[in-house]
């Protein structure tokens, strides 16, 4: 009975003529949605990559999987993802260590 009621309710919410798969139609109705989706995806990719690097939220630590998500977010010029990838290169986490990033030498005390 609940299933029938929910189907009837959804039928009232979404008339037969409206298609949820027609993105252009939805973006024309709600133009603010089109500008938010890429940023939401970028932040989601970064969050998943960060969780895989540090083993957060029950995700096992996997540098190879984290790189997939971080590269996706970094390619969209998301600074936190670029910073975390730089850290992975500097420390050699799942990548060949890049020694081009060197800290300044300690000043010698005479």
C-alpha positions as CSV (number, residue, x, y, z in Angstrom):
1,X,0.0,0.0,0.0
2,X,2.9,2.4,0.8
3,X,4.4,1.7,-2.6
4,X,1.2,2.5,-4.4
5,X,0.8,5.7,-2.4
6,X,4.4,6.8,-3.1
7,X,4.1,6.1,-6.8
8,X,0.9,8.2,-6.9
9,X,2.6,11.0,-5.0
10,X,5.6,11.0,-7.4
11,X,3.2,11.0,-10.3
12,X,1.8,14.2,-9.0
13,X,5.2,15.8,-8.4
14,X,6.6,14.9,-11.8
15,X,4.0,15.1,-14.6
16,X,4.4,12.8,-17.5
17,X,5.7,15.5,-19.8
18,X,8.6,16.5,-17.6
19,X,11.8,14.4,-18.0
20,X,14.5,14.5,-15.4
21,X,17.0,13.4,-18.0
22,X,16.6,16.5,-20.1
23,X,19.4,18.6,-18.6
24,X,18.8,21.7,-20.8
25,X,15.2,21.9,-19.7
26,X,16.1,21.6,-16.0
27,X,18.9,24.2,-16.3
28,X,16.6,26.6,-18.1
29,X,14.1,26.3,-15.2
30,X,16.9,26.5,-12.5
31,X,19.9,28.3,-14.0
32,X,21.8,28.4,-10.7
33,X,22.0,24.6,-10.8
34,X,24.3,24.7,-13.9
35,X,26.9,26.8,-12.2
36,X,27.0,24.8,-8.9
37,X,27.4,21.3,-10.3
38,X,31.0,21.5,-11.5
39,X,32.2,22.9,-8.2
40,X,30.3,20.3,-6.3
41,X,31.9,17.5,-8.3
42,X,35.3,19.1,-7.9
43,X,34.9,19.3,-4.1
44,X,33.6,15.8,-4.0
45,X,36.6,14.5,-5.9
46,X,39.0,16.3,-3.6
47,X,37.2,15.0,-0.5
48,X,37.3,11.4,-1.7
49,X,41.0,11.8,-2.7
50,X,41.9,13.3,0.7
51,X,40.0,10.5,2.5
52,X,41.9,7.9,0.5
53,X,45.3,9.5,1.2
54,X,44.8,9.7,5.0
55,X,42.5,6.7,5.4
56,X,39.5,8.7,6.8
57,X,35.9,7.7,7.1
58,X,36.5,4.0,6.8
59,X,38.3,4.2,3.5
60,X,41.5,2.2,3.4
61,X,44.6,4.1,2.6
62,X,45.2,3.9,-1.1
63,X,47.5,6.4,-2.8
64,X,46.8,5.1,-6.3
65,X,43.1,5.5,-6.0
66,X,43.5,8.9,-4.3
67,X,45.6,10.1,-7.3
68,X,42.7,9.5,-9.7
69,X,40.4,11.7,-7.7
70,X,43.0,14.4,-6.9
71,X,44.2,14.7,-10.5
72,X,40.6,15.2,-11.5
73,X,40.1,18.0,-9.0
74,X,43.5,19.5,-9.6
75,X,42.9,19.6,-13.4
76,X,39.9,21.9,-12.6
77,X,42.3,24.3,-10.8
78,X,41.1,23.4,-7.3
79,X,44.0,24.7,-5.0
80,X,43.5,22.3,-2.1
81,X,43.8,19.3,-4.5
82,X,46.9,20.8,-6.1
83,X,48.5,21.4,-2.7
84,X,47.8,17.8,-1.6
85,X,49.3,16.4,-4.8
86,X,52.3,18.6,-4.2
87,X,52.7,17.1,-0.8
88,X,52.4,13.6,-2.2
89,X,55.1,14.4,-4.7
90,X,57.4,15.9,-2.1
91,X,57.0,13.0,0.3
92,X,56.8,10.3,-2.3
93,X,53.4,8.9,-1.4
94,X,52.4,6.7,-4.3
95,X,54.5,8.7,-6.7
96,X,58.2,9.0,-7.4
97,X,59.7,11.4,-4.9
98,X,60.4,14.8,-6.4
99,X,63.4,16.4,-4.8
100,X,63.0,19.7,-6.7
101,X,61.0,21.0,-3.8
102,X,63.7,21.6,-1.2
103,X,63.3,23.4,2.1
104,X,65.7,26.4,2.6
105,X,68.9,25.2,4.3
106,X,69.3,26.1,7.9
107,X,71.4,29.2,8.5
108,X,74.7,28.3,10.1
109,X,75.3,30.0,13.4
110,X,78.9,31.2,13.6
